[in-house]
């Protein structure tokens, strides 16, 4: 079967000090999905992340200093909107994601009519994580269910497949959280009327570097997320009215 899919695809990789991982990630993408374009957003790395990414053929956009994960993603969304891409794949630079999942997620979007396809560790598999992170995921899943009546098993997944309606929406000024775009963004999008589904994804263990969810950062993450979810409830209901009027759902400016 031909794995080439119609449309113009962009893989967005936010990267901060991923010099030990980024080369392998880009080489695997090149082998498995050679028909996608790749942009690496170097978020103020202090190592050779940008140089290594460029040597492996990726387009590299550099932040002068660390603006945080969500800001790096939004830079990628703006790039995708400017250059006319049809689909965007959020993909981490730490080597934990499997490029083969991109093909299945693309097909799931076409079959389901979803706007967002999440690559989930917890759909049709038994992937586990550490107890603290696992507890947080369960809490956020429960909150999403309570607020939107939709089941999302893996609301913190960094592997997501987005259509143009979504990344144009995210590319708007002050629209996307600069730090932690996880359950808060999903609550916003579901309440605003965007369709979200999940597909099983294989997630590997990080080999080099540190997770951004470690130590005291976990406490800050949980506090920020709870506040952001509250804001998302208000904004999501307001945006649903806008989407009802704008039949194409385009938010480009």
KEKE-3310 file (N, C-alpha, C; in steps of 0.2 Angstrom, whole numbers, plus 5000, padded with zeros to 4 digits):
npx = (5004:5003:5010:5010:5001:4988:4990:4998:5010:5017:5029:5031:5043:5046:5061:5072:5088:5091:5101:5107:5097:5090:5095:5094:5080:5076:5082:5075:5062:5064:5067:5055:5043:5046:5040:5035:5037:5049:5050:5060:5059:5070:5071:5079:5090:5105:5114:5120:5108:5101:5111:5113:5101:5099:5110:5104:5094:5083:5071:5075:5070:5074:5073:5078:5080:5074:5057:5048:5038:5025:5025:5035:5029:5018:5025:5029:5016:5012:5021:5017:5004:5007:5014:5005:5002:4992:4991:4997:5009:5012:5027:5038:5055:5063:5064:5055:5043:5036:5038:5030:5017:5011:5006:4995:4987:4984:4976:4966:4961:4955:4945:4937:4933:4938:4946:4957:4969:4974:4989:4989:4995:4987:4976:4970:4981:4993:5002:5012:5016:5026:5020:5016:5014:5005:4994:4991:4987:4976:4968:4966:4960:4948:4943:4941:4931:4921:4919:4917:4910:4917:4928:4945:4959:4973:4977:4989:4997:5011:5011:5002:4990:4985:4972:4970:4961:4963:4977:4977:4969:4976:4987:4984:4987:4990:4983:4987:4993:5009:5016:5011:5003:4991:4979:4971:4970:4963:4951:4947:4946:4937:4925:4924:4919:4927:4932:4938:4948:4956:4971:4979:4996:5014:5024:5041:5054:5063:5080:5091:5094:5082:5065:5053:5044:5047:5052:5050:5044:5033:5023:5021:5016:5004:4997:4996:4990:4977:4972:4972:4963:4951:4950:4949:4937:4928:4932:4931:4917:4913:4920:4913:4902:4907:4912:4900:4895:4905:4907:4917:4927:4939:4953:4963:4973)
npy = (4994:5011:5023:5037:5052:5063:5080:5094:5093:5097:5094:5099:5103:5107:5112:5111:5112:5099:5093:5080:5072:5076:5074:5060:5059:5067:5060:5048:5052:5056:5044:5036:5045:5052:5062:5073:5090:5097:5107:5114:5122:5130:5134:5144:5136:5131:5122:5113:5111:5118:5119:5106:5101:5109:5103:5091:5093:5100:5114:5128:5137:5150:5155:5169:5168:5157:5154:5146:5130:5131:5143:5140:5130:5139:5147:5138:5135:5147:5148:5137:5142:5153:5148:5140:5126:5111:5102:5099:5092:5090:5086:5079:5083:5074:5060:5051:5049:5040:5040:5032:5032:5044:5042:5033:5042:5052:5045:5042:5055:5058:5048:5050:5063:5072:5086:5087:5075:5065:5057:5043:5036:5028:5022:5007:5001:4997:5006:5013:5026:5036:5036:5049:5057:5049:5050:5064:5064:5056:5064:5075:5070:5066:5079:5084:5076:5079:5093:5093:5082:5073:5059:5059:5050:5053:5067:5075:5072:5075:5072:5076:5078:5090:5099:5112:5122:5121:5124:5137:5144:5142:5150:5163:5179:5179:5168:5155:5146:5150:5142:5128:5119:5109:5099:5111:5117:5107:5107:5120:5119:5109:5113:5125:5119:5111:5096:5081:5067:5051:5041:5025:5026:5023:5026:5030:5028:5042:5044:5053:5068:5079:5078:5090:5090:5089:5086:5101:5108:5100:5104:5117:5116:5109:5118:5129:5123:5121:5134:5138:5130:5134:5147:5143:5137:5148:5155:5145:5143:5155:5156:5146:5152:5161:5152:5146:5156:5158:5148:5142:5141:5148:5156:5164:5179)
npz = (5000:4996:5006:5004:5006:5001:5000:5009:5020:5036:5048:5064:5076:5091:5100:5113:5119:5113:5107:5108:5103:5092:5079:5076:5077:5066:5055:5056:5053:5040:5033:5036:5033:5021:5013:5020:5025:5037:5051:5063:5078:5086:5103:5109:5113:5122:5117:5103:5095:5085:5074:5072:5068:5056:5048:5046:5037:5040:5040:5050:5063:5074:5091:5100:5114:5127:5125:5129:5128:5122:5115:5106:5098:5093:5085:5075:5070:5064:5054:5046:5043:5035:5024:5018:5021:5022:5033:5049:5060:5076:5085:5095:5100:5106:5103:5107:5100:5087:5070:5061:5066:5061:5049:5051:5059:5050:5042:5050:5053:5041:5040:5051:5051:5060:5068:5075:5079:5091:5096:5106:5121:5128:5122:5117:5121:5134:5139:5152:5164:5175:5192:5197:5186:5179:5187:5186:5173:5173:5181:5173:5162:5168:5171:5158:5153:5162:5159:5145:5141:5133:5130:5133:5133:5134:5137:5138:5128:5116:5103:5090:5077:5066:5057:5044:5049:5063:5065:5060:5068:5081:5077:5079:5086:5104:5106:5109:5122:5130:5138:5143:5133:5134:5142:5144:5132:5124:5131:5128:5113:5111:5117:5109:5098:5089:5082:5090:5091:5095:5092:5094:5099:5099:5111:5116:5128:5134:5130:5131:5140:5149:5155:5153:5163:5178:5195:5205:5194:5191:5200:5197:5184:5186:5194:5185:5174:5180:5182:5168:5162:5168:5162:5149:5148:5148:5136:5126:5125:5120:5108:5101:5097:5087:5078:5073:5065:5056:5043:5037:5046:5046:5053:5049:5047)
capx = (5000:5006:5009:5010:4994:4987:4990:5004:5011:5022:5030:5033:5047:5049:5066:5076:5093:5090:5107:5109:5092:5087:5098:5091:5073:5076:5084:5070:5057:5066:5066:5048:5039:5050:5036:5033:5042:5050:5053:5063:5059:5075:5069:5084:5095:5112:5119:5120:5102:5100:5116:5113:5095:5100:5114:5100:5090:5076:5071:5076:5068:5077:5071:5084:5080:5069:5051:5044:5036:5019:5027:5039:5024:5015:5030:5028:5009:5012:5025:5012:4999:5010:5017:5000:5001:4986:4991:5002:5010:5016:5031:5043:5062:5067:5065:5050:5038:5037:5035:5025:5011:5009:5002:4989:4984:4982:4970:4960:4957:4951:4940:4933:4931:4941:4950:4963:4970:4979:4992:4988:4998:4982:4971:4971:4987:4994:5008:5012:5020:5027:5014:5014:5012:4999:4989:4989:4984:4969:4964:4964:4955:4941:4940:4939:4925:4916:4917:4915:4907:4921:4933:4951:4963:4980:4977:4996:5002:5014:5010:4995:4989:4980:4970:4971:4956:4965:4983:4976:4966:4982:4992:4982:4990:4988:4978:4990:4997:5016:5020:5009:4997:4989:4972:4968:4969:4958:4945:4945:4944:4931:4920:4923:4916:4932:4931:4944:4948:4963:4973:4985:5003:5019:5029:5047:5057:5068:5086:5095:5091:5077:5059:5051:5039:5051:5053:5045:5040:5026:5018:5020:5012:4997:4993:4995:4985:4970:4970:4971:4957:4945:4950:4947:4929:4925:4934:4928:4910:4913:4922:4908:4897:4910:4912:4894:4894:4911:4906:4924:4931:4946:4955:4969:4972)
capy = (5000:5017:5027:5044:5054:5069:5086:5097:5091:5100:5092:5105:5100:5112:5109:5115:5108:5092:5091:5073:5068:5079:5071:5054:5061:5069:5055:5043:5055:5056:5037:5034:5049:5057:5067:5078:5095:5098:5114:5114:5128:5130:5138:5147:5131:5133:5117:5113:5109:5122:5117:5099:5101:5111:5098:5085:5095:5103:5121:5129:5144:5151:5160:5172:5165:5152:5157:5140:5125:5133:5148:5137:5128:5144:5149:5133:5136:5153:5146:5133:5146:5158:5144:5136:5119:5108:5098:5100:5086:5091:5080:5081:5082:5070:5054:5047:5048:5035:5043:5028:5034:5049:5039:5031:5047:5055:5041:5043:5061:5058:5043:5052:5070:5076:5092:5085:5068:5064:5050:5042:5030:5024:5019:5000:4998:4997:5010:5016:5031:5036:5037:5056:5059:5045:5053:5070:5062:5054:5070:5080:5066:5067:5086:5085:5072:5083:5099:5093:5076:5069:5055:5060:5046:5055:5074:5078:5069:5080:5070:5078:5079:5095:5102:5119:5125:5121:5128:5144:5146:5143:5155:5170:5182:5178:5163:5149:5147:5150:5137:5121:5118:5102:5098:5117:5118:5103:5110:5126:5117:5105:5118:5129:5115:5107:5088:5078:5060:5048:5035:5022:5028:5020:5031:5027:5031:5046:5041:5058:5074:5078:5080:5097:5089:5085:5090:5106:5110:5097:5108:5123:5113:5107:5125:5133:5120:5121:5140:5139:5126:5139:5152:5139:5136:5154:5156:5140:5144:5161:5154:5142:5156:5163:5146:5145:5161:5157:5141:5138:5140:5151:5162:5168:5186)
capz = (5000:4996:5012:5002:5007:4997:5004:5010:5027:5040:5055:5069:5081:5096:5103:5118:5121:5111:5102:5108:5101:5086:5073:5075:5075:5059:5051:5056:5049:5033:5031:5037:5030:5017:5009:5024:5027:5044:5053:5070:5081:5092:5108:5113:5115:5123:5114:5096:5092:5078:5069:5070:5064:5049:5044:5044:5031:5042:5041:5057:5066:5081:5096:5103:5121:5128:5126:5132:5123:5118:5111:5100:5094:5089:5079:5069:5067:5060:5048:5042:5040:5030:5018:5014:5023:5024:5039:5054:5065:5082:5085:5100:5097:5111:5101:5110:5095:5081:5064:5058:5069:5057:5043:5054:5062:5045:5039:5055:5052:5035:5041:5056:5050:5066:5067:5079:5081:5097:5097:5113:5124:5132:5118:5114:5123:5141:5141:5158:5165:5182:5196:5198:5179:5177:5191:5183:5166:5175:5183:5167:5158:5171:5170:5151:5153:5165:5156:5138:5139:5129:5133:5130:5137:5134:5136:5138:5122:5112:5096:5087:5069:5065:5050:5044:5053:5069:5066:5059:5075:5085:5075:5080:5092:5110:5106:5111:5129:5129:5142:5144:5129:5135:5143:5144:5125:5122:5133:5123:5106:5111:5119:5103:5092:5085:5083:5093:5092:5097:5089:5097:5097:5102:5114:5118:5134:5133:5131:5133:5142:5154:5153:5156:5169:5183:5201:5206:5188:5191:5204:5193:5179:5188:5196:5179:5170:5183:5180:5161:5161:5169:5156:5142:5148:5146:5129:5122:5124:5116:5101:5098:5093:5081:5073:5070:5060:5051:5041:5035:5052:5045:5058:5047:5047)
cpx = (5004:5005:5009:5002:4994:4987:4997:5005:5017:5023:5034:5037:5049:5055:5070:5081:5092:5095:5108:5103:5089:5089:5095:5083:5072:5077:5078:5064:5058:5065:5059:5043:5042:5046:5033:5039:5043:5053:5054:5063:5064:5074:5074:5089:5102:5117:5118:5114:5101:5104:5115:5106:5095:5105:5110:5094:5083:5077:5071:5074:5070:5074:5077:5085:5074:5062:5046:5040:5030:5021:5031:5034:5020:5019:5029:5021:5009:5016:5020:5007:5001:5012:5012:5000:4994:4985:4997:5003:5014:5020:5037:5050:5066:5067:5060:5044:5040:5034:5030:5018:5007:5004:4995:4984:4981:4976:4964:4957:4953:4944:4935:4930:4934:4945:4957:4963:4975:4982:4993:4992:4993:4976:4973:4978:4988:5000:5007:5017:5021:5020:5011:5011:5006:4993:4986:4985:4977:4965:4961:4959:4948:4938:4938:4932:4919:4914:4915:4911:4910:4926:4940:4956:4970:4980:4984:5000:5004:5013:5003:4995:4983:4978:4971:4967:4959:4972:4982:4973:4972:4987:4990:4985:4987:4983:4980:4994:5005:5019:5017:5002:4994:4981:4968:4966:4963:4951:4942:4942:4938:4925:4918:4920:4921:4931:4938:4943:4955:4964:4979:4992:5008:5024:5035:5049:5062:5075:5091:5091:5086:5071:5057:5046:5043:5052:5048:5041:5034:5021:5016:5015:5005:4993:4992:4990:4977:4967:4968:4965:4951:4945:4947:4940:4926:4926:4931:4921:4909:4915:4917:4903:4900:4911:4906:4892:4899:4911:4912:4928:4938:4947:4961:4968:4976)
cpy = (5006:5022:5035:5046:5061:5075:5088:5097:5095:5097:5098:5102:5106:5109:5114:5111:5101:5090:5083:5069:5070:5076:5065:5055:5062:5064:5049:5046:5055:5049:5035:5038:5054:5063:5073:5083:5095:5104:5112:5121:5128:5136:5141:5142:5134:5127:5118:5111:5112:5119:5110:5098:5103:5106:5092:5087:5099:5111:5123:5136:5145:5157:5163:5170:5160:5155:5152:5136:5128:5138:5145:5134:5133:5147:5145:5134:5142:5152:5142:5137:5151:5154:5139:5129:5117:5105:5099:5094:5089:5085:5082:5079:5077:5062:5049:5045:5044:5038:5039:5029:5040:5047:5037:5036:5051:5052:5042:5049:5061:5053:5046:5059:5074:5081:5091:5078:5067:5057:5048:5035:5025:5021:5012:4998:4999:5001:5013:5022:5031:5038:5044:5058:5056:5048:5059:5069:5060:5059:5074:5076:5067:5074:5087:5082:5076:5089:5099:5087:5071:5065:5057:5056:5049:5063:5078:5075:5075:5078:5071:5079:5084:5097:5109:5124:5126:5125:5135:5147:5147:5148:5162:5173:5181:5172:5156:5150:5146:5144:5130:5120:5111:5101:5105:5119:5114:5105:5115:5123:5113:5109:5123:5126:5111:5100:5085:5071:5057:5042:5032:5025:5025:5026:5028:5031:5036:5044:5047:5064:5073:5081:5087:5096:5085:5090:5095:5109:5106:5101:5114:5121:5112:5114:5129:5130:5121:5129:5141:5135:5131:5144:5149:5138:5142:5156:5152:5141:5150:5160:5150:5146:5159:5158:5145:5150:5160:5150:5138:5138:5143:5156:5165:5175:5189)
cpz = (5000:5002:5010:5003:5003:5002:5005:5018:5030:5047:5059:5075:5086:5100:5107:5121:5120:5106:5102:5104:5094:5080:5071:5074:5068:5054:5050:5052:5042:5030:5031:5033:5026:5013:5014:5025:5034:5046:5061:5073:5087:5097:5112:5116:5117:5120:5106:5092:5085:5073:5067:5066:5057:5045:5042:5039:5034:5041:5048:5059:5073:5085:5099:5110:5122:5130:5128:5126:5119:5113:5105:5096:5090:5084:5073:5066:5062:5054:5044:5039:5034:5024:5016:5015:5024:5031:5043:5058:5070:5084:5090:5097:5102:5109:5104:5105:5089:5075:5060:5060:5064:5052:5046:5056:5056:5042:5044:5055:5046:5036:5046:5055:5056:5063:5070:5081:5085:5096:5104:5115:5127:5129:5115:5116:5131:5143:5147:5159:5173:5186:5196:5191:5177:5181:5188:5177:5168:5177:5178:5163:5161:5170:5163:5150:5156:5162:5149:5136:5134:5132:5129:5135:5138:5133:5136:5132:5118:5105:5094:5080:5069:5058:5050:5048:5060:5070:5064:5065:5080:5084:5076:5086:5098:5111:5109:5117:5127:5133:5141:5140:5129:5136:5142:5136:5122:5125:5129:5117:5106:5112:5113:5097:5088:5087:5085:5093:5094:5093:5093:5095:5101:5105:5118:5124:5131:5134:5133:5135:5147:5152:5156:5162:5174:5189:5203:5200:5188:5194:5200:5188:5181:5190:5189:5174:5173:5181:5173:5159:5162:5164:5150:5142:5146:5139:5125:5120:5119:5109:5098:5094:5087:5076:5070:5065:5054:5049:5039:5041:5051:5050:5055:5046:5041)
residu = (UNK:UNK:UNK:UNK:UNK:UNK:UNK:UNK:UNK:UNK:UNK:UNK:UNK:UNK:UNK:UNK:UNK:UNK:UNK:UNK:UNK:UNK:UNK:UNK:UNK:UNK:UNK:UNK:UNK:UNK:UNK:UNK:UNK:UNK:UNK:UNK:UNK:UNK:UNK:UNK:UNK:UNK:UNK:UNK:UNK:UNK:UNK:UNK:UNK:UNK:UNK:UNK:UNK:UNK:UNK:UNK:UNK:UNK:UNK:UNK:UNK:UNK:UNK:UNK:UNK:UNK:UNK:UNK:UNK:UNK:UNK:UNK:UNK:UNK:UNK:UNK:UNK:UNK:UNK:UNK:UNK:UNK:UNK:UNK:UNK:UNK:UNK:UNK:UNK:UNK:UNK:UNK:UNK:UNK:UNK:UNK:UNK:UNK:UNK:UNK:UNK:UNK:UNK:UNK:UNK:UNK:UNK:UNK:UNK:UNK:UNK:UNK:UNK:UNK:UNK:UNK:UNK:UNK:UNK:UNK:UNK:UNK:UNK:UNK:UNK:UNK:UNK:UNK:UNK:UNK:UNK:UNK:UNK:UNK:UNK:UNK:UNK:UNK:UNK:UNK:UNK:UNK:UNK:UNK:UNK:UNK:UNK:UNK:UNK:UNK:UNK:UNK:UNK:UNK:UNK:UNK:UNK:UNK:UNK:UNK:UNK:UNK:UNK:UNK:UNK:UNK:UNK:UNK:UNK:UNK:UNK:UNK:UNK:UNK:UNK:UNK:UNK:UNK:UNK:UNK:UNK:UNK:UNK:UNK:UNK:UNK:UNK:UNK:UNK:UNK:UNK:UNK:UNK:UNK:UNK:UNK:UNK:UNK:UNK:UNK:UNK:UNK:UNK:UNK:UNK:UNK:UNK:UNK:UNK:UNK:UNK:UNK:UNK:UNK:UNK:UNK:UNK:UNK:UNK:UNK:UNK:UNK:UNK:UNK:UNK:UNK:UNK:UNK:UNK:UNK:UNK:UNK:UNK:UNK:UNK:UNK:UNK:UNK:UNK:UNK:UNK:UNK:UNK:UNK:UNK:UNK:UNK:UNK:UNK:UNK:UNK:UNK:UNK)
# end
